[in-house]
Amino acid sequence: MRVSPTLVKYAEPSVYEMETRKELQQAARELMGGSAIAKAPLVDLLEDDGLEIELATTLLYQHSHYSYRQIRERVSGLSAAR
């Protein structure tokens, strides 16, 4: 792959981003506990939930293979502290 050398010399890996991705992947694994991935439709309209549930679900969704609905159900069942 060819890249512009002037841009590459200024680019550095983001330690924060790499560590955050690992932590979110681990959190998704712990939350889902190895449960089976449920079938999901291509389009799934969901009712609005609280902002905290939506935010947590969105962060975990991109780091797992589970459907948004399946993760949201688990997140909704968590205690406020968790």
MARNU-72241 format. One record per atom (N, C-alpha, C): residue number from 1; residue in three letters; atom name; z, y, x. Coordinates in steps of 0.001 Angstrom, whole numbers, plus 500000, padded with zeros to 6 digits. Last residue first. Example, Ala and Ser with C-alpha at 12.3 -4.5 7.8 and 13.67 -1.06 7.14 Angstrom:
2
+-----+---------+-------+--------+--------+--------+
! num ! residuo ! atomo !     zz !     yy !     xx !
+-----+---------+-------+--------+--------+--------+
!   2 !     SER !     N ! 507080 ! 497750 ! 512850 !
!   2 !     SER !    CA ! 507140 ! 498940 ! 513670 !
!   2 !     SER !     C ! 507870 ! 500030 ! 512900 !
!   1 !     ALA !     N ! 507800 ! 494310 ! 513190 !
!   1 !     ALA !    CA ! 507800 ! 495500 ! 512300 !
!   1 !     ALA !     C ! 507800 ! 496700 ! 513200 !
+-----+---------+-------+--------+--------+--------+
REM end
This chain:
82
+-----+---------+-------+--------+--------+--------+
! num ! residuo ! atomo !     zz !     yy !     xx !
+-----+---------+-------+--------+--------+--------+
!  82 !     ARG !     N ! 537659 ! 498722 ! 476771 !
!  82 !     ARG !    CA ! 536631 ! 497941 ! 477487 !
!  82 !     ARG !     C ! 535348 ! 498712 ! 477521 !
!  81 !     ALA !     N ! 538917 ! 500499 ! 475044 !
!  81 !     ALA !    CA ! 539206 ! 500540 ! 476474 !
!  81 !     ALA !     C ! 538150 ! 499817 ! 477295 !
!  80 !     ALA !     N ! 537974 ! 499710 ! 472553 !
!  80 !     ALA !    CA ! 537644 ! 501048 ! 473046 !
!  80 !     ALA !     C ! 537877 ! 501145 ! 474551 !
!  79 !     SER !     N ! 536679 ! 496334 ! 472633 !
!  79 !     SER !    CA ! 537744 ! 497307 ! 472385 !
!  79 !     SER !     C ! 537340 ! 498652 ! 472977 !
!  78 !     LEU !     N ! 533544 ! 495133 ! 471294 !
!  78 !     LEU !    CA ! 534466 ! 495426 ! 472393 !
!  78 !     LEU !     C ! 535554 ! 496408 ! 471970 !
!  77 !     GLY !     N ! 531639 ! 494836 ! 469370 !
!  77 !     GLY !    CA ! 532857 ! 494050 ! 469236 !
!  77 !     GLY !     C ! 533880 ! 494310 ! 470318 !
!  76 !     SER !     N ! 529497 ! 496322 ! 470234 !
!  76 !     SER !    CA ! 530221 ! 496785 ! 469046 !
!  76 !     SER !     C ! 531551 ! 496065 ! 468888 !
!  75 !     VAL !     N ! 528528 ! 494692 ! 472270 !
!  75 !     VAL !    CA ! 529155 ! 495970 ! 472618 !
!  75 !     VAL !     C ! 529991 ! 496485 ! 471456 !
!  74 !     ARG !     N ! 527392 ! 492627 ! 470742 !
!  74 !     ARG !    CA ! 528512 ! 492357 ! 471662 !
!  74 !     ARG !     C ! 529268 ! 493638 ! 471996 !
!  73 !     GLU !     N ! 525411 ! 494031 ! 469358 !
!  73 !     GLU !    CA ! 526436 ! 493290 ! 468603 !
!  73 !     GLU !     C ! 527647 ! 492999 ! 469482 !
!  72 !     ARG !     N ! 523867 ! 494972 ! 471486 !
!  72 !     ARG !    CA ! 524598 ! 495930 ! 470654 !
!  72 !     ARG !     C ! 525697 ! 495233 ! 469845 !
!  71 !     ILE !     N ! 522688 ! 492621 ! 472401 !
!  71 !     ILE !    CA ! 523638 ! 493326 ! 473265 !
!  71 !     ILE !     C ! 524490 ! 494282 ! 472433 !
!  70 !     GLN !     N ! 521079 ! 492064 ! 470184 !
!  70 !     GLN !    CA ! 522061 ! 491081 ! 470628 !
!  70 !     GLN !     C ! 523115 ! 491740 ! 471526 !
!  69 !     ARG !     N ! 519426 ! 494348 ! 470026 !
!  69 !     ARG !    CA ! 520330 ! 494016 ! 468924 !
!  69 !     ARG !     C ! 521440 ! 493068 ! 469382 !
!  68 !     TYR !     N ! 517970 ! 494128 ! 472400 !
!  68 !     TYR !    CA ! 518843 ! 495289 ! 472200 !
!  68 !     TYR !     C ! 519876 ! 494989 ! 471121 !
!  67 !     SER !     N ! 517989 ! 490815 ! 473774 !
!  67 !     SER !    CA ! 517449 ! 491852 ! 472902 !
!  67 !     SER !     C ! 518479 ! 492973 ! 472754 !
!  66 !     TYR !     N ! 518336 ! 490036 ! 477304 !
!  66 !     TYR !    CA ! 518726 ! 489922 ! 475906 !
!  66 !     TYR !     C ! 518110 ! 491042 ! 475080 !
!  65 !     HIS !     N ! 518029 ! 490247 ! 479960 !
!  65 !     HIS !    CA ! 516878 ! 489735 ! 479223 !
!  65 !     HIS !     C ! 517187 ! 489581 ! 477734 !
!  64 !     SER !     N ! 519184 ! 493278 ! 481639 !
!  64 !     SER !    CA ! 519326 ! 491901 ! 481147 !
!  64 !     SER !     C ! 518069 ! 491498 ! 480385 !
!  63 !     HIS !     N ! 519141 ! 495964 ! 482109 !
!  63 !     HIS !    CA ! 519551 ! 495090 ! 483209 !
!  63 !     HIS !     C ! 519783 ! 493653 ! 482755 !
!  62 !     GLN !     N ! 518629 ! 497450 ! 479902 !
!  62 !     GLN !    CA ! 517620 ! 497471 ! 480949 !
!  62 !     GLN !     C ! 517958 ! 496565 ! 482129 !
!  61 !     TYR !     N ! 521026 ! 497084 ! 478428 !
!  61 !     TYR !    CA ! 519763 ! 496480 ! 477996 !
!  61 !     TYR !     C ! 518744 ! 496400 ! 479121 !
!  60 !     LEU !     N ! 523062 ! 498692 ! 479442 !
!  60 !     LEU !    CA ! 523073 ! 497253 ! 479727 !
!  60 !     LEU !     C ! 521735 ! 496588 ! 479425 !
!  59 !     LEU !     N ! 522344 ! 501257 ! 478497 !
!  59 !     LEU !    CA ! 522545 ! 501027 ! 479930 !
!  59 !     LEU !     C ! 522473 ! 499542 ! 480285 !
!  58 !     THR !     N ! 522266 ! 500776 ! 475712 !
!  58 !     THR !    CA ! 521063 ! 501191 ! 476427 !
!  58 !     THR !     C ! 521190 ! 500951 ! 477922 !
!  57 !     THR !     N ! 524957 ! 500181 ! 475182 !
!  57 !     THR !    CA ! 523908 ! 499201 ! 474906 !
!  57 !     THR !     C ! 522648 ! 499524 ! 475694 !
!  56 !     ALA !     N ! 526217 ! 502598 ! 475857 !
!  56 !     ALA !    CA ! 526551 ! 501374 ! 476582 !
!  56 !     ALA !     C ! 525464 ! 500317 ! 476396 !
!  55 !     LEU !     N ! 524972 ! 504314 ! 473931 !
!  55 !     LEU !    CA ! 524877 ! 504569 ! 475361 !
!  55 !     LEU !     C ! 525143 ! 503305 ! 476175 !
!  54 !     GLU !     N ! 525738 ! 503168 ! 471475 !
!  54 !     GLU !    CA ! 524321 ! 503325 ! 471820 !
!  54 !     GLU !     C ! 524135 ! 503511 ! 473321 !
!  53 !     ILE !     N ! 528511 ! 503402 ! 471650 !
!  53 !     ILE !    CA ! 527888 ! 502076 ! 471520 !
!  53 !     ILE !     C ! 526423 ! 502145 ! 471923 !
!  52 !     GLU !     N ! 528819 ! 506174 ! 471795 !
!  52 !     GLU !    CA ! 529329 ! 505337 ! 472870 !
!  52 !     GLU !     C ! 528673 ! 503954 ! 472848 !
!  51 !     LEU !     N ! 527747 ! 507078 ! 469348 !
!  51 !     LEU !    CA ! 527096 ! 507440 ! 470600 !
!  51 !     LEU !     C ! 527534 ! 506530 ! 471748 !
!  50 !     GLY !     N ! 527665 ! 504572 ! 466748 !
!  50 !     GLY !    CA ! 528294 ! 505663 ! 467481 !
!  50 !     GLY !     C ! 527597 ! 505886 ! 468816 !
!  49 !     ASP !     N ! 524488 ! 503798 ! 465296 !
!  49 !     ASP !    CA ! 525858 ! 503476 ! 465680 !
!  49 !     ASP !     C ! 526442 ! 504693 ! 466366 !
!  48 !     ASP !     N ! 522027 ! 503561 ! 462784 !
!  48 !     ASP !    CA ! 522688 ! 504347 ! 463821 !
!  48 !     ASP !     C ! 524108 ! 503847 ! 464036 !
!  47 !     GLU !     N ! 520324 ! 500431 ! 462372 !
!  47 !     GLU !    CA ! 521081 ! 501555 ! 461832 !
!  47 !     GLU !     C ! 521735 ! 502293 ! 462995 !
!  46 !     LEU !     N ! 517139 ! 499531 ! 463745 !
!  46 !     LEU !    CA ! 518589 ! 499388 ! 463665 !
!  46 !     LEU !     C ! 519207 ! 500631 ! 463055 !
!  45 !     LEU !     N ! 514212 ! 497689 ! 463669 !
!  45 !     LEU !    CA ! 514849 ! 498948 ! 463305 !
!  45 !     LEU !     C ! 516335 ! 498726 ! 463078 !
!  44 !     ASP !     N ! 512293 ! 496207 ! 465900 !
!  44 !     ASP !    CA ! 513538 ! 495933 ! 465197 !
!  44 !     ASP !     C ! 514228 ! 497263 ! 464917 !
!  43 !     VAL !     N ! 509388 ! 494615 ! 466843 !
!  43 !     VAL !    CA ! 509959 ! 495891 ! 466421 !
!  43 !     VAL !     C ! 511172 ! 495589 ! 465560 !
!  42 !     LEU !     N ! 509219 ! 491933 ! 467519 !
!  42 !     LEU !    CA ! 508677 ! 492940 ! 468430 !
!  42 !     LEU !     C ! 509221 ! 494325 ! 468127 !
!  41 !     PRO !     N ! 512333 ! 490151 ! 466867 !
!  41 !     PRO !    CA ! 511002 ! 490648 ! 466497 !
!  41 !     PRO !     C ! 510520 ! 491688 ! 467503 !
!  40 !     ALA !     N ! 513843 ! 487639 ! 468885 !
!  40 !     ALA !    CA ! 513878 ! 488987 ! 468325 !
!  40 !     ALA !     C ! 512461 ! 489402 ! 467943 !
!  39 !     LYS !     N ! 515970 ! 484869 ! 469497 !
!  39 !     LYS !    CA ! 514640 ! 485393 ! 469204 !
!  39 !     LYS !     C ! 514782 ! 486760 ! 468555 !
!  38 !     ALA !     N ! 518610 ! 485113 ! 471931 !
!  38 !     ALA !    CA ! 518148 ! 484936 ! 470552 !
!  38 !     ALA !     C ! 516731 ! 485483 ! 470399 !
!  37 !     ILE !     N ! 519592 ! 483384 ! 474665 !
!  37 !     ILE !    CA ! 518828 ! 484556 ! 474268 !
!  37 !     ILE !     C ! 518226 ! 484297 ! 472893 !
!  36 !     ALA !     N ! 522912 ! 482072 ! 474746 !
!  36 !     ALA !    CA ! 521468 ! 481880 ! 474613 !
!  36 !     ALA !     C ! 520795 ! 483176 ! 474178 !
!  35 !     SER !     N ! 525369 ! 483377 ! 477043 !
!  35 !     SER !    CA ! 524932 ! 482941 ! 475715 !
!  35 !     SER !     C ! 523405 ! 482855 ! 475676 !
!  34 !     GLY !     N ! 526576 ! 484210 ! 479380 !
!  34 !     GLY !    CA ! 525664 ! 483083 ! 479436 !
!  34 !     GLY !     C ! 525199 ! 482580 ! 478082 !
!  33 !     GLY !     N ! 528081 ! 486539 ! 478721 !
!  33 !     GLY !    CA ! 528732 ! 485265 ! 478981 !
!  33 !     GLY !     C ! 527818 ! 484052 ! 478972 !
!  32 !     MET !     N ! 527607 ! 489159 ! 478139 !
!  32 !     MET !    CA ! 526854 ! 488157 ! 477381 !
!  32 !     MET !     C ! 527368 ! 486744 ! 477645 !
!  31 !     LEU !     N ! 529376 ! 490442 ! 479924 !
!  31 !     LEU !    CA ! 529413 ! 490718 ! 478491 !
!  31 !     LEU !     C ! 528755 ! 489597 ! 477694 !
!  30 !     GLU !     N ! 528603 ! 489491 ! 482456 !
!  30 !     GLU !    CA ! 529954 ! 489242 ! 481950 !
!  30 !     GLU !     C ! 530025 ! 489419 ! 480435 !
!  29 !     ARG !     N ! 525951 ! 490469 ! 482581 !
!  29 !     ARG !    CA ! 526232 ! 489025 ! 482688 !
!  29 !     ARG !     C ! 527601 ! 488686 ! 482111 !
!  28 !     ALA !     N ! 526444 ! 493235 ! 482396 !
!  28 !     ALA !    CA ! 525647 ! 492570 ! 481357 !
!  28 !     ALA !     C ! 525881 ! 491065 ! 481385 !
!  27 !     ALA !     N ! 527879 ! 493624 ! 484773 !
!  27 !     ALA !    CA ! 528513 ! 493915 ! 483487 !
!  27 !     ALA !     C ! 527766 ! 493228 ! 482345 !
!  26 !     GLN !     N ! 525899 ! 492988 ! 486661 !
!  26 !     GLN !    CA ! 527112 ! 492187 ! 486580 !
!  26 !     GLN !     C ! 527813 ! 492394 ! 485236 !
!  25 !     GLN !     N ! 524104 ! 495082 ! 486149 !
!  25 !     GLN !    CA ! 523666 ! 493687 ! 486000 !
!  25 !     GLN !     C ! 524868 ! 492765 ! 485852 !
!  24 !     LEU !     N ! 525745 ! 497250 ! 486804 !
!  24 !     LEU !    CA ! 525279 ! 497098 ! 485426 !
!  24 !     LEU !     C ! 524764 ! 495684 ! 485165 !
!  23 !     GLU !     N ! 526086 ! 496800 ! 489565 !
!  23 !     GLU !    CA ! 527254 ! 496809 ! 488679 !
!  23 !     GLU !     C ! 526849 ! 496623 ! 487217 !
!  22 !     LYS !     N ! 523446 ! 497057 ! 490495 !
!  22 !     LYS !    CA ! 524174 ! 495795 ! 490678 !
!  22 !     LYS !     C ! 525356 ! 495702 ! 489710 !
!  21 !     ARG !     N ! 522973 ! 499755 ! 489802 !
!  21 !     ARG !    CA ! 522156 ! 498677 ! 489221 !
!  21 !     ARG !     C ! 522866 ! 497332 ! 489332 !
!  20 !     THR !     N ! 524857 ! 501029 ! 491455 !
!  20 !     THR !    CA ! 524965 ! 501135 ! 490000 !
!  20 !     THR !     C ! 524163 ! 500042 ! 489316 !
!  19 !     GLU !     N ! 523834 ! 500485 ! 493993 !
!  19 !     GLU !    CA ! 525141 ! 499947 ! 493607 !
!  19 !     GLU !     C ! 525320 ! 499968 ! 492093 !
!  18 !     MET !     N ! 521401 ! 501928 ! 493876 !
!  18 !     MET !    CA ! 521403 ! 500484 ! 494144 !
!  18 !     MET !     C ! 522723 ! 499846 ! 493704 !
!  17 !     GLU !     N ! 522307 ! 504567 ! 493397 !
!  17 !     GLU !    CA ! 521443 ! 503887 ! 492429 !
!  17 !     GLU !     C ! 521449 ! 502369 ! 492635 !
!  16 !     TYR !     N ! 523842 ! 505051 ! 495743 !
!  16 !     TYR !    CA ! 524440 ! 505137 ! 494416 !
!  16 !     TYR !     C ! 523617 ! 504362 ! 493388 !
!  15 !     VAL !     N ! 521918 ! 504893 ! 497711 !
!  15 !     VAL !    CA ! 522990 ! 503895 ! 497695 !
!  15 !     VAL !     C ! 523649 ! 503870 ! 496321 !
!  14 !     SER !     N ! 518663 ! 505347 ! 497687 !
!  14 !     SER !    CA ! 519837 ! 505894 ! 497023 !
!  14 !     SER !     C ! 520885 ! 504793 ! 496912 !
!  13 !     PRO !     N ! 516752 ! 505560 ! 500669 !
!  13 !     PRO !    CA ! 517272 ! 504759 ! 499554 !
!  13 !     PRO !     C ! 518528 ! 505417 ! 498977 !
!  12 !     GLU !     N ! 514806 ! 508503 ! 501174 !
!  12 !     GLU !    CA ! 515867 ! 507607 ! 501621 !
!  12 !     GLU !     C ! 516342 ! 506801 ! 500431 !
!  11 !     ALA !     N ! 512073 ! 510453 ! 502162 !
!  11 !     ALA !    CA ! 512653 ! 509525 ! 501176 !
!  11 !     ALA !     C ! 513691 ! 508626 ! 501834 !
!  10 !     TYR !     N ! 510800 ! 511887 ! 504050 !
!  10 !     TYR !    CA ! 511915 ! 512532 ! 503363 !
!  10 !     TYR !     C ! 512633 ! 511603 ! 502386 !
!   9 !     LYS !     N ! 508739 ! 510311 ! 504918 !
!   9 !     LYS !    CA ! 509742 ! 510692 ! 505919 !
!   9 !     LYS !     C ! 510949 ! 511393 ! 505286 !
!   8 !     VAL !     N ! 507126 ! 510110 ! 502674 !
!   8 !     VAL !    CA ! 507965 ! 508979 ! 503061 !
!   8 !     VAL !     C ! 509049 ! 509398 ! 504042 !
!   7 !     LEU !     N ! 505633 ! 512465 ! 502606 !
!   7 !     LEU !    CA ! 506657 ! 512225 ! 501590 !
!   7 !     LEU !     C ! 507626 ! 511128 ! 502014 !
!   6 !     THR !     N ! 503959 ! 512228 ! 504790 !
!   6 !     THR !    CA ! 504799 ! 513421 ! 504683 !
!   6 !     THR !     C ! 505896 ! 513253 ! 503644 !
!   5 !     PRO !     N ! 502524 ! 509879 ! 504385 !
!   5 !     PRO !    CA ! 503595 ! 509899 ! 505397 !
!   5 !     PRO !     C ! 504483 ! 511127 ! 505303 !
!   4 !     SER !     N ! 501791 ! 508529 ! 501343 !
!   4 !     SER !    CA ! 501695 ! 509777 ! 502089 !
!   4 !     SER !     C ! 502831 ! 509854 ! 503103 !
!   3 !     VAL !     N ! 500751 ! 505128 ! 501502 !
!   3 !     VAL !    CA ! 501592 ! 506212 ! 500996 !
!   3 !     VAL !     C ! 501408 ! 507441 ! 501868 !
!   2 !     ARG !     N ! 499173 ! 502166 ! 500585 !
!   2 !     ARG !    CA ! 499102 ! 503404 ! 501357 !
!   2 !     ARG !     C ! 499977 ! 504459 ! 500694 !
!   1 !     MET !     N ! 500000 ! 498838 ! 500846 !
!   1 !     MET !    CA ! 500000 ! 500000 ! 500000 !
!   1 !     MET !     C ! 500000 ! 501234 ! 500898 !
+-----+---------+-------+--------+--------+--------+
REM end
